[in-house]
Each structure stands twice: as C-alpha cells, then as structure tokens.
Amino acid sequence: MSNVLEIIPLGGIGEFGMNCMAVRYEDEMLILDAGMGFPEESAYGVDVSIPNFEFLEEYRDHITAIILTHGHEDHLGALPYLLKKFNVPVYCSHFTAGLAESKLEEHDLVENTLIHRVEPRDVVDVGVFSIEFIRVSHSLIDCFSLAIKTPVGTIIHTGDYKVDETPVIGEPIDLRSFRRYGQEGVLALLSDSTNATVPGRTPSERAVIPAFEEIFAEAPGRIIVAAFASSIHRLQIVLDTSQQFNRKVCVLGRSMIKNVEIADRLGYLDIPDGLMVSFNQAKQLRDSEIVYLVTGSQGEMRAALSQMATQSYKGMTIEEGDTVVLSARIIPGNERTISRMIGFIYKRGANIIEEKRRLVHVSGHASQEDIRIMTEAVRPKFVVPIHGEYRMLFRHKEFVKNHLGYAEENIILIENGDVLELDGERAAVVNKREIGRTFIDESGFEEIRRDTVRERRQMATDGMITLVITLNAETGELQTPPEIVSRGVQGLDTGNGFSEDAGRIVKAAITGASRDTVKDESLLKEHIRVELKRFIQKRTGGRPVIMPVIVQV
C-alpha cells in the first residue's frame, strides 16, 4: 500500500529487553536498535534471547540501515546476529560504536561492517528517511533519540531517556530540538514506558554523590562497588570519590575492564594520573586505601562479585570489615539470585549497602513528570508507548490521557509483531506478524533451536527414557526384549511391572507397524516413541523425553 508508514516492533514491547523495531515505507526499511533479552529458560543452557529475524527475510532487499539509540545490551546485544543475516550500514554515536565494535570483534564481523559515527544534531539521509540524532540523558553516555522524517510525517523514537539537566558526563538532554520538532509538527511519539508507573521526576545521575561520599567517609576497610559496566556516569562518580578520599581503584571483571578502557580511550572518562592500580598492586595496599570496581550487581554466578562472595576471585574473597555497594537496580527476574548473593556476603561479615538503604542508584528512565516534559515538548498527534511490560505501556497511556488531555484514539498500544500503519491522518494496527525469539547458548555464539530448549525443559521436569531395540536386519523382527532405562521419571517404580508392560507396548508397536514403517528407521522410531508416550502418560501422567535407539543385527 503506497503512502503508508509501517511500524513493526520485533521485541521490547510488553517485555524487558530485546528492543528492536522496523520502520518501513514502500520498499525501504530501517531497523531501530537490535537488543537482546534474558529469558526464563536460562536454566536450560540458554544465556540470552534475541528477536527471531527470520521475519525480515521477505524484506531482505528493503533493509537500508540499522540505527542504534545507545549501547545497552537490550538495544545493542543482538547486533552481531542481525548483521550475520543482513549486512547493512550501522549508524550510532562514538561510544556506542566502541561497544558495538568490541562485540563484533568476538564474532569476526568488524572488517565487513560499515559503522557510521554520528554526533548530536547530525542529520543523515537514508533513502526516503531523514534521521536527526537528538542528545538525551540516560544511565549510559552518548545516547540518542531519533527524529525520523518520512513521506507521511515526522516520528520521534525516544530510545531510553530521562530529563537530566545535570549529568555527570556530557551535555544535558537537548529539549530545544524536541521543541523545534514540536513546533514543526510531529506525527507520532514512540516513547519509553519503563518508569511510567513512577510518579514525579527521575533524579539526576549526580543525586548519588552525597551517599557515596558518606559511605567512603565511614568505611573502615576495603570498598567494593558493583555496578553495571555500562554505567559510565556511575563509574566516574566512583573514580572522583576515590580520588577525594585518597583511595586507589582496581577494576575487576571482563566487561567492566573493557568498558572502562573504551570510555577512557574515547575521552568520556576523566581518570586522574596514578589513580588506577592493577590487581597485584591493589593487594599490596592497606584495606583503607583501595576501592574495587566490579561486575556482578545482578548476582551473575560467573561475575567477579559472586565469586568473591561464594568462593574466591583470583584468590580474593569478601571479608569482615569490607563494605560492598550494590549500585544498580535489580533487573526483574534476578531477585532470588541477588538475594542469595547478599546472604553470602553477610555470612562473610561484610557490610552491604544497596538502593533500599542509601541512594546509591538512580534510574535512567523517564518517570511520569519526565514523560510530561517530553510529550509537551514534542506535541505529537499520536503517542505510542514502547519499552516495558504491558502494565507500564498501559499506565503510560493512562497518564497521557488523564494528565495531558490526549484522546484515547490518539494513544496507540501495540505489541510485538503488530503492524502499525500511519498515513498522516490515522494510526491503526492492521496486521499481526509472528515474530518469536531465538535462543543463544551460554557461549554467546550459537543459536539454539526452540524445540531443543523445549526438550531440555521437558527432561528437567519429566525426566528421560532411553529405549534400546534390537531388530533382525532381514525380517525386521524383535530379536531380544526391549531394554528400557529411565532417568528422573516420577512414578516408575521397579516393582510395579512398568518394564514388562512397556516392553509389551513396544513389541506390539513393532508388530503392528506397516512394512514401509519398519524399513524406514526414523519412521519406526517415531511410531514406537508415540505409542510408548501414550502408555506412560496414561500410567503416570508424565511426559518424559523418549529416546529410541534401534540396533540392526
């Protein structure tokens, strides 16, 4: 359909993470962000999930560019997997490019990828689209909102933002540019909903400085600060406070070391000479002279902080007299892991400080009054809440309707896979595409098929049965009784005759199979598996994974 703009979220709507959106006009398509998420299936060898990009195959020749708003994993983490399928130019800020290149190096994609580094207020023309990069405040540095001029009107995609007039690093949010677009006319505002349930304004990044100064003044021994490796504002505050209290800083954890190096190289971190020390140098200092800046604020088992709490990290353990600062929010789903880690830290005699006790963390997302400021600056015709669980999107809608006077029909709630059409006058969801997600294994490189994850979950909950069948290669007849081995299957007691009954079911299945089925090993395996599955379900109610093995003699 001509003269219609399509907006299709591939992830990030109704969930945390996996932020990715396609914007299409006729035969041209932009991809905004390529984020990863953290699935519930992590117990089954799944490290992360990404949008299933198979949906984009039909638009292969239409995709013209990938635009990144900022460098957080939930907006950047799926980039290598997207570029493996569609090698198109990437546009992003200098710091985001540094993080992207580090990630692409791991996948051997740097040489084949064209990354365009852009500055705030740069305007880039990509086909029919004209994109202006507008500086916004966030918990990360070098972040953008996107003002995209299209043939049907201008849309603004906020990315992650808050209205911070006093950031620790860089310039404040560029509200002047948002107001300029508001005066010119904006068709739709696609706006961050993560904190739409939170009243008031989100505090500035500087708000945590007094609490850090108090902690440093009081702490008698070592200070261990765990933060997101990407929270460059927070890292600068730790560096500044360490300098103020005459403590050296040692950085531990792969992602923390990498991000500090990138931020330092690009000039975003101000690191005083002589402040940083190596791990070996840190061990020579008195406890009152050192601060460790570490990964592991979410309780990740392989991160530095968890290892210090449960065993040792390079021979270092948390001890009595240490002060541990968790300077990060709890990502939903991580509560139990973090609580367990905090318990281990207390057992070791350390003092632990998290955001419920002191203001050692502030959010990077817009609260309700920030949403008001953004919406009133842009004055869009349509408001489209994005980024967050459905309750947040809904509360965003309610706030805009009840406090900013928007009519219900001008606030559009969408979900992943929805095709939102805009023609300049109307906005409507006209179709629903099946997007799904792709699971990535713990190495971070291999995709895992959905049915593999399903089987792993099934084995974990219902167990597994291995069935060995020996057949005559000539006649297809059973040579010996079936050998059945069960692992973790509830209700299969050795004394209740299960093996004998199951053996009879298998024998009957083979005897009753057609000649063609017996000749085809894969067909015969599936036939036996289905018959045994029905028997076990009837007998125990369970659904174990059944693995038939056929031996021909």
C-alpha positions as CSV (number, residue, x, y, z in Angstrom):
1,M,0.0,0.0,0.0
2,S,1.6,3.3,-1.1
3,N,1.9,6.5,1.1
4,V,1.7,4.5,4.3
5,L,4.3,4.2,7.0
6,E,4.6,0.8,8.8
7,I,6.0,0.5,12.3
8,I,6.6,-3.2,13.4
9,P,8.2,-4.0,16.8
10,L,10.2,-7.2,16.7
11,G,10.9,-7.0,20.5
12,G,10.8,-4.8,23.6
13,I,7.0,-4.3,23.7
14,G,5.3,-6.0,26.7
15,E,8.7,-7.2,28.0
16,F,12.1,-6.1,29.3
17,G,14.9,-6.2,26.7
18,M,15.1,-7.3,23.0
19,N,14.3,-3.8,21.9
20,C,14.1,-3.8,18.1
21,M,11.8,-2.1,15.7
22,A,11.3,-2.0,11.9
23,V,10.1,1.2,10.2
24,R,9.0,0.7,6.6
25,Y,7.8,2.9,3.8
26,E,7.1,1.2,0.5
27,D,10.3,-0.7,-0.4
28,E,12.6,0.9,2.2
29,M,13.1,-0.3,5.8
30,L,15.1,1.0,8.8
31,I,15.9,-1.2,11.8
32,L,15.9,0.8,15.1
33,D,18.1,-1.0,17.7
34,A,18.9,-4.7,17.9
35,G,18.7,-5.7,21.6
36,M,18.9,-9.0,23.5
37,G,16.9,-10.2,26.4
38,F,17.3,-12.6,29.3
39,P,14.9,-15.5,29.0
40,E,13.3,-17.6,31.8
41,E,14.9,-20.6,30.1
42,S,18.3,-19.8,31.4
43,A,18.4,-23.0,33.4
44,Y,18.4,-25.0,30.2
45,G,21.7,-23.7,28.8
46,V,20.1,-20.5,27.3
47,D,22.1,-17.4,28.1
48,V,20.2,-14.8,26.2
49,S,17.4,-14.5,23.7
50,I,17.1,-12.2,20.6
51,P,14.3,-11.4,18.2
52,N,13.8,-14.0,15.5
53,F,15.0,-12.1,12.5
54,E,13.5,-14.7,10.0
55,F,10.5,-12.4,9.7
56,L,12.8,-9.8,8.0
57,E,13.9,-12.3,5.2
58,E,11.0,-11.2,3.0
59,Y,12.2,-7.6,3.3
60,R,15.9,-8.5,2.6
61,D,16.3,-6.1,-0.3
62,H,14.4,-3.3,1.6
63,I,16.6,-3.0,4.7
64,T,18.8,0.1,4.2
65,A,20.3,0.7,7.6
66,I,20.4,-0.2,11.3
67,I,20.1,2.8,13.7
68,L,21.2,2.4,17.3
69,T,19.9,4.7,20.0
70,H,22.6,3.7,22.6
71,G,24.9,1.0,23.8
72,H,23.0,-1.0,26.4
73,E,22.7,-4.7,25.7
74,D,19.0,-4.6,25.5
75,H,19.4,-2.3,22.5
76,L,22.7,-3.5,21.0
77,G,23.3,-7.1,22.1
78,A,21.6,-8.8,19.0
79,L,23.6,-6.7,16.5
80,P,26.1,-9.4,15.5
81,Y,23.2,-11.9,14.8
82,L,21.3,-9.3,12.8
83,L,24.4,-8.4,10.8
84,K,25.2,-12.0,10.0
85,K,21.9,-12.1,8.2
86,F,21.7,-8.6,6.8
87,N,25.0,-6.8,6.1
88,V,23.8,-3.1,6.1
89,P,25.4,0.1,7.4
90,V,25.1,0.9,11.1
91,Y,24.6,4.5,12.4
92,C,25.3,5.3,16.1
93,S,27.3,7.5,18.5
94,H,31.0,7.2,19.1
95,F,30.7,5.4,22.4
96,T,28.0,3.1,21.1
97,A,30.3,2.3,18.1
98,G,33.1,1.4,20.6
99,L,30.9,-1.0,22.4
100,A,29.5,-2.4,19.1
101,E,32.9,-3.0,17.6
102,S,34.1,-4.8,20.7
103,K,31.1,-7.1,20.4
104,L,31.5,-7.5,16.6
105,E,35.2,-8.5,17.1
106,E,34.1,-11.5,19.1
107,H,32.1,-12.6,16.0
108,D,34.8,-11.7,13.4
109,L,32.4,-9.1,11.9
110,V,34.3,-5.9,12.3
111,E,36.0,-5.8,8.9
112,N,32.8,-6.5,7.0
113,T,30.7,-4.0,8.9
114,L,30.3,-0.3,8.0
115,I,29.7,1.8,11.1
116,H,29.0,5.5,10.7
117,R,29.7,7.5,13.8
118,V,27.4,10.4,14.3
119,E,27.3,13.5,16.6
120,P,24.3,15.1,18.3
121,R,22.2,17.1,15.8
122,D,23.7,15.3,12.8
123,V,21.1,14.6,10.1
124,V,21.6,11.5,8.0
125,D,19.6,10.8,4.8
126,V,18.9,7.1,4.2
127,G,16.7,6.7,1.1
128,V,13.3,8.4,1.8
129,F,14.1,8.8,5.5
130,S,15.9,11.7,7.1
131,I,17.2,11.0,10.6
132,E,18.3,13.6,13.2
133,F,20.1,12.3,16.2
134,I,19.0,14.2,19.3
135,R,21.1,14.0,22.5
136,V,19.3,12.6,25.6
137,S,20.2,11.8,29.2
138,H,20.3,8.2,30.4
139,S,22.3,6.0,32.7
140,L,24.6,5.5,29.8
141,I,26.5,8.2,27.9
142,D,26.3,9.2,24.3
143,C,22.6,8.3,23.9
144,F,20.2,9.5,21.2
145,S,16.5,9.9,20.5
146,L,15.7,9.7,16.8
147,A,13.7,12.3,14.8
148,I,12.8,10.5,11.6
149,K,11.3,12.5,8.8
150,T,9.2,10.2,6.5
151,P,7.0,11.0,3.5
152,V,3.9,10.8,5.7
153,G,5.2,12.9,8.6
154,T,7.9,13.0,11.4
155,I,8.1,10.3,14.0
156,I,10.2,10.6,17.1
157,H,11.6,7.5,18.8
158,T,12.9,8.5,22.3
159,G,15.1,5.4,22.9
160,D,15.8,5.2,26.7
161,Y,15.8,8.6,28.3
162,K,15.2,10.8,31.3
163,V,15.2,14.6,31.7
164,D,18.6,15.1,33.5
165,E,19.8,18.8,33.4
166,T,22.9,17.9,35.4
167,P,24.5,14.7,34.0
168,V,27.9,13.8,35.4
169,I,29.4,13.4,31.8
170,G,28.4,15.4,28.7
171,E,25.7,17.8,27.9
172,P,22.1,17.6,29.3
173,I,19.1,16.4,27.2
174,D,18.5,18.6,24.2
175,L,14.9,19.7,24.9
176,R,15.3,22.7,22.4
177,S,15.5,20.3,19.5
178,F,12.4,18.4,20.7
179,R,10.5,21.7,21.0
180,R,11.7,22.7,17.5
181,Y,10.1,19.5,16.1
182,G,7.0,20.1,18.2
183,Q,6.6,23.5,16.5
184,E,7.1,22.0,13.1
185,G,4.6,19.1,13.8
186,V,5.2,15.5,14.9
187,L,3.0,12.7,13.7
188,A,3.9,10.1,16.3
189,L,6.0,9.9,19.5
190,L,7.3,6.5,20.3
191,S,8.1,6.9,24.0
192,D,10.0,4.9,26.7
193,S,7.5,3.5,29.3
194,T,9.9,1.7,31.7
195,N,9.1,4.1,34.6
196,A,5.6,5.1,33.5
197,T,4.3,3.8,36.8
198,V,6.6,6.0,38.9
199,P,5.3,9.5,39.9
200,G,7.4,12.6,39.8
201,R,10.8,13.2,38.2
202,T,13.7,10.7,37.9
203,P,16.7,12.1,39.9
204,S,19.8,13.3,38.1
205,E,22.8,11.0,38.0
206,R,24.5,13.4,40.4
207,A,21.9,12.6,43.1
208,V,24.0,9.6,44.2
209,I,27.2,11.6,45.0
210,P,26.3,12.5,48.7
211,A,25.6,8.8,49.6
212,F,28.9,7.7,48.0
213,E,30.8,10.4,49.9
214,E,29.1,9.3,53.2
215,I,30.0,5.6,52.5
216,F,33.6,6.4,51.7
217,A,33.9,8.6,54.8
218,E,32.5,5.8,57.1
219,A,34.1,2.6,55.5
220,P,37.0,1.3,57.6
221,G,38.2,-1.3,55.2
222,R,38.1,-2.2,51.5
223,I,35.2,-0.8,49.5
224,I,33.8,-3.0,46.7
225,V,31.4,-1.2,44.3
226,A,29.3,-3.4,41.9
227,A,27.7,-1.5,39.1
228,F,26.6,-2.1,35.5
229,A,29.7,-1.9,33.4
230,S,27.9,0.4,31.0
231,S,27.0,3.0,33.7
232,I,29.8,5.4,32.8
233,H,28.3,8.2,34.9
234,R,28.4,6.0,38.0
235,L,31.9,4.8,37.3
236,Q,33.1,8.4,37.0
237,I,31.5,9.2,40.4
238,V,33.3,6.2,42.0
239,L,36.6,7.4,40.4
240,D,36.1,11.0,41.6
241,T,35.1,9.9,45.2
242,S,38.1,7.6,45.4
243,Q,40.4,10.4,44.5
244,Q,38.7,12.7,47.0
245,F,39.2,10.1,49.8
246,N,42.8,9.1,48.8
247,R,41.9,5.5,47.7
248,K,43.2,3.8,44.6
249,V,40.9,2.0,42.2
250,C,41.2,-1.5,40.9
251,V,38.8,-2.6,38.1
252,L,37.7,-6.3,38.1
253,G,35.5,-8.3,35.7
254,R,35.9,-8.6,31.9
255,S,33.0,-6.3,30.8
256,M,34.0,-3.7,33.4
257,I,37.6,-3.6,32.3
258,K,36.5,-3.5,28.6
259,N,34.1,-0.6,29.1
260,V,36.4,1.5,31.2
261,E,39.1,1.0,28.5
262,I,36.7,2.1,25.7
263,A,35.4,5.1,27.7
264,D,38.9,6.2,28.6
265,R,40.2,5.8,25.0
266,L,37.3,7.9,23.6
267,G,37.7,10.6,26.3
268,Y,34.5,10.1,28.2
269,L,36.1,9.1,31.5
270,D,38.3,11.5,33.4
271,I,40.8,9.2,35.2
272,P,43.4,11.1,37.3
273,D,47.0,10.0,36.9
274,G,48.1,7.3,39.3
275,L,44.5,6.5,40.5
276,M,44.1,3.1,38.8
277,V,46.1,0.1,40.0
278,S,46.4,-3.5,38.9
279,F,45.1,-6.4,40.9
280,N,48.6,-7.3,42.1
281,Q,49.3,-3.7,43.2
282,A,45.9,-3.5,45.0
283,K,46.8,-6.5,47.1
284,Q,49.9,-4.6,48.4
285,L,47.8,-1.7,49.7
286,R,46.1,-1.3,53.1
287,D,42.4,-2.1,53.1
288,S,41.6,1.6,53.8
289,E,43.5,2.6,50.6
290,I,41.6,0.6,47.9
291,V,38.3,0.5,46.1
292,Y,37.4,-2.4,43.8
293,L,35.0,-1.6,40.9
294,V,33.5,-4.9,39.9
295,T,30.9,-6.7,37.8
296,G,28.1,-8.8,39.2
297,S,25.5,-6.4,40.5
298,Q,22.8,-8.9,39.3
299,G,24.3,-11.9,41.1
300,E,25.6,-13.5,38.0
301,M,27.4,-16.7,39.0
302,R,30.5,-16.1,36.8
303,A,30.9,-12.4,37.6
304,A,33.6,-11.1,40.0
305,L,31.3,-10.2,43.0
306,S,29.5,-13.6,43.1
307,Q,32.8,-15.4,43.0
308,M,34.2,-13.2,45.8
309,A,31.1,-13.9,47.9
310,T,30.9,-17.7,47.4
311,Q,34.4,-18.9,46.8
312,S,37.3,-16.6,45.6
313,Y,38.1,-14.5,42.7
314,K,41.7,-14.7,41.7
315,G,42.4,-15.6,45.4
316,M,40.4,-12.7,46.8
317,T,37.3,-13.2,49.0
318,I,35.0,-10.8,50.7
319,E,36.0,-10.5,54.4
320,E,34.8,-8.9,57.6
321,G,35.4,-5.2,57.5
322,D,34.6,-4.9,53.8
323,T,31.9,-2.6,52.5
324,V,30.0,-3.8,49.5
325,V,27.9,-1.3,47.5
326,L,25.3,-2.6,45.0
327,S,25.0,0.5,42.8
328,A,22.4,-0.9,40.3
329,R,18.7,-1.6,40.1
330,I,17.5,-5.2,40.2
331,I,16.6,-6.4,36.8
332,P,13.2,-8.1,37.1
333,G,13.7,-11.9,37.3
334,N,17.1,-11.6,39.2
335,E,15.6,-11.0,42.7
336,R,16.3,-14.5,44.0
337,T,19.9,-14.7,42.6
338,I,20.7,-11.3,44.1
339,S,19.1,-12.1,47.5
340,R,21.2,-15.3,47.7
341,M,24.4,-13.4,46.9
342,I,23.6,-10.8,49.5
343,G,23.2,-13.6,52.0
344,F,26.6,-15.0,51.2
345,I,28.1,-11.5,51.6
346,Y,26.5,-11.1,55.0
347,K,27.8,-14.6,56.0
348,R,31.3,-13.4,55.3
349,G,30.9,-10.5,57.7
350,A,30.8,-7.6,55.3
351,N,28.6,-4.6,55.4
352,I,26.3,-4.3,52.3
353,I,24.6,-1.2,51.0
354,E,22.0,-1.3,48.3
355,E,19.5,1.2,46.9
356,K,16.9,0.5,49.6
357,R,19.3,1.6,52.3
358,R,21.0,4.6,50.7
359,L,20.6,6.5,47.4
360,V,23.4,4.7,45.6
361,H,21.5,4.2,42.4
362,V,19.1,6.3,40.3
363,S,17.1,5.1,37.3
364,G,18.0,6.1,33.7
365,H,14.3,6.1,32.6
366,A,11.7,8.8,32.4
367,S,9.2,8.9,35.3
368,Q,5.7,10.4,34.8
369,E,6.8,14.1,35.0
370,D,9.7,13.4,32.6
371,I,7.1,11.8,30.2
372,R,5.0,15.0,30.6
373,I,8.0,17.2,29.7
374,M,8.9,15.1,26.7
375,T,5.3,14.9,25.4
376,E,4.6,18.6,25.9
377,A,7.8,19.5,24.1
378,V,7.1,17.2,21.1
379,R,3.3,17.7,21.0
380,P,2.7,14.7,18.8
381,K,-0.6,13.8,17.1
382,F,-0.2,10.2,18.2
383,V,1.5,8.7,21.3
384,V,2.8,5.2,21.0
385,P,4.2,3.8,24.4
386,I,7.2,1.5,23.9
387,H,9.9,-0.3,26.0
388,G,8.4,-2.1,29.0
389,E,5.9,-4.6,30.3
390,Y,2.3,-4.2,29.2
391,R,1.3,-2.8,32.6
392,M,3.8,0.0,32.0
393,L,2.6,0.7,28.5
394,F,-1.0,0.8,29.8
395,R,0.0,3.2,32.7
396,H,1.8,5.4,30.1
397,K,-1.4,5.6,28.1
398,E,-3.5,6.4,31.2
399,F,-1.1,9.1,32.3
400,V,-1.1,10.8,28.9
401,K,-4.9,10.5,28.6
402,N,-5.7,11.7,32.1
403,H,-3.0,14.4,32.7
404,L,-2.1,15.6,29.2
405,G,-5.5,15.6,27.6
406,Y,-4.9,13.1,24.8
407,A,-8.0,11.3,23.4
408,E,-8.0,7.6,23.7
409,E,-7.9,7.0,19.9
410,N,-4.7,9.1,19.7
411,I,-2.8,6.8,22.1
412,I,-1.9,3.5,20.4
413,L,-0.9,0.4,22.4
414,I,1.0,-2.1,20.3
415,E,2.6,-5.5,20.9
416,N,5.5,-7.3,19.3
417,G,4.6,-8.3,15.8
418,D,1.8,-5.7,15.4
419,V,1.9,-3.8,12.1
420,L,1.0,-0.2,12.9
421,E,0.1,1.9,9.9
422,L,0.3,5.7,9.8
423,D,-0.8,7.7,6.8
424,G,-0.6,11.2,8.2
425,E,-4.2,11.3,9.4
426,R,-4.9,8.0,11.1
427,A,-2.9,5.4,13.1
428,A,-4.2,1.8,13.2
429,V,-2.9,-1.7,13.9
430,V,-3.8,-3.5,10.6
431,N,-2.0,-6.8,10.9
432,K,-0.2,-9.2,13.3
433,R,3.1,-10.9,12.3
434,E,4.5,-13.9,14.2
435,I,8.0,-12.8,15.3
436,G,9.0,-15.2,18.1
437,R,12.5,-15.2,19.6
438,T,15.8,-17.0,19.1
439,F,17.8,-18.5,22.0
440,I,21.5,-18.1,22.3
441,D,23.6,-20.7,24.2
442,E,25.9,-19.9,27.1
443,S,28.9,-19.4,24.9
444,G,27.1,-16.4,23.3
445,F,27.7,-17.5,19.8
446,E,25.4,-20.4,18.9
447,E,21.7,-20.2,18.2
448,I,19.6,-22.9,20.0
449,R,16.6,-24.3,18.3
450,R,13.3,-23.7,20.2
451,D,12.5,-27.5,20.1
452,T,15.9,-28.2,21.7
453,V,15.1,-25.8,24.6
454,R,11.6,-27.4,24.9
455,E,13.2,-30.9,25.1
456,R,15.7,-29.7,27.8
457,R,12.8,-28.2,29.8
458,Q,10.9,-31.5,29.4
459,M,13.9,-33.6,30.6
460,A,14.3,-31.3,33.6
461,T,10.6,-31.6,34.6
462,D,9.5,-35.1,33.5
463,G,12.8,-37.0,33.0
464,M,14.1,-39.1,30.2
465,I,13.6,-42.7,29.0
466,T,16.2,-44.4,26.7
467,L,14.8,-47.4,24.7
468,V,17.1,-49.8,23.0
469,I,15.5,-52.1,20.5
470,T,17.4,-54.9,18.7
471,L,15.9,-55.9,15.3
472,N,16.7,-58.6,12.7
473,A,18.0,-56.6,9.7
474,E,16.4,-59.0,7.3
475,T,13.0,-59.6,8.8
476,G,12.5,-56.6,11.0
477,E,11.5,-58.8,13.9
478,L,12.4,-58.1,17.5
479,Q,15.5,-60.2,18.5
480,T,15.6,-59.5,22.2
481,P,13.2,-57.9,24.7
482,P,13.4,-54.1,24.6
483,E,15.8,-52.5,27.0
484,I,14.3,-49.6,28.9
485,V,16.3,-47.2,31.1
486,S,14.5,-44.3,32.9
487,R,16.2,-41.2,34.4
488,G,14.2,-38.9,36.7
489,V,10.8,-40.2,35.7
490,Q,8.3,-40.0,38.5
491,G,6.0,-43.0,39.2
492,L,8.0,-45.7,37.5
493,D,8.9,-48.0,40.4
494,T,10.8,-51.1,39.6
495,G,8.3,-53.3,41.4
496,N,5.2,-52.2,39.7
497,G,5.8,-54.1,36.4
498,F,6.5,-51.0,34.3
499,S,9.3,-52.5,32.3
500,E,7.3,-55.6,31.4
501,D,4.2,-53.6,30.4
502,A,6.3,-51.1,28.5
503,G,8.1,-53.9,26.7
504,R,4.7,-55.4,25.6
505,I,3.7,-51.9,24.3
506,V,6.9,-51.6,22.2
507,K,6.6,-55.2,20.9
508,A,3.0,-54.6,19.8
509,A,4.0,-51.3,18.2
510,I,6.7,-53.1,16.1
511,T,4.4,-56.0,15.2
512,G,1.6,-53.7,14.2
513,A,3.8,-51.3,12.1
514,S,3.5,-51.3,8.3
515,R,6.2,-52.8,6.1
516,D,7.2,-49.3,5.0
517,T,7.5,-48.0,8.6
518,V,9.7,-51.0,9.6
519,K,12.0,-50.4,6.6
520,D,12.4,-46.6,7.5
521,E,14.3,-46.3,10.8
522,S,13.3,-42.7,11.5
523,L,9.6,-43.6,10.9
524,L,9.8,-46.6,13.1
525,K,11.5,-44.7,15.9
526,E,8.7,-42.1,15.8
527,H,6.0,-44.7,15.7
528,I,7.4,-46.5,18.8
529,R,8.0,-43.2,20.6
530,V,4.4,-42.1,20.2
531,E,3.0,-45.5,21.3
532,L,5.2,-45.6,24.4
533,K,4.5,-41.9,25.2
534,R,0.7,-42.6,25.2
535,F,1.3,-45.5,27.6
536,I,3.5,-43.5,30.0
537,Q,1.1,-40.6,30.0
538,K,-1.8,-42.9,30.9
539,R,0.2,-44.7,33.5
540,T,1.9,-41.7,35.3
541,G,0.6,-38.5,33.8
542,G,4.2,-37.5,32.9
543,R,5.7,-36.6,29.6
544,P,9.3,-37.7,29.7
545,V,11.6,-37.3,26.7
546,I,11.8,-40.7,25.0
547,M,14.9,-41.6,23.0
548,P,14.5,-44.8,20.9
549,V,17.8,-46.4,19.7
550,I,17.4,-49.2,17.0
551,V,20.2,-51.7,16.6
552,Q,20.1,-53.9,13.4
553,V,21.7,-57.4,13.7
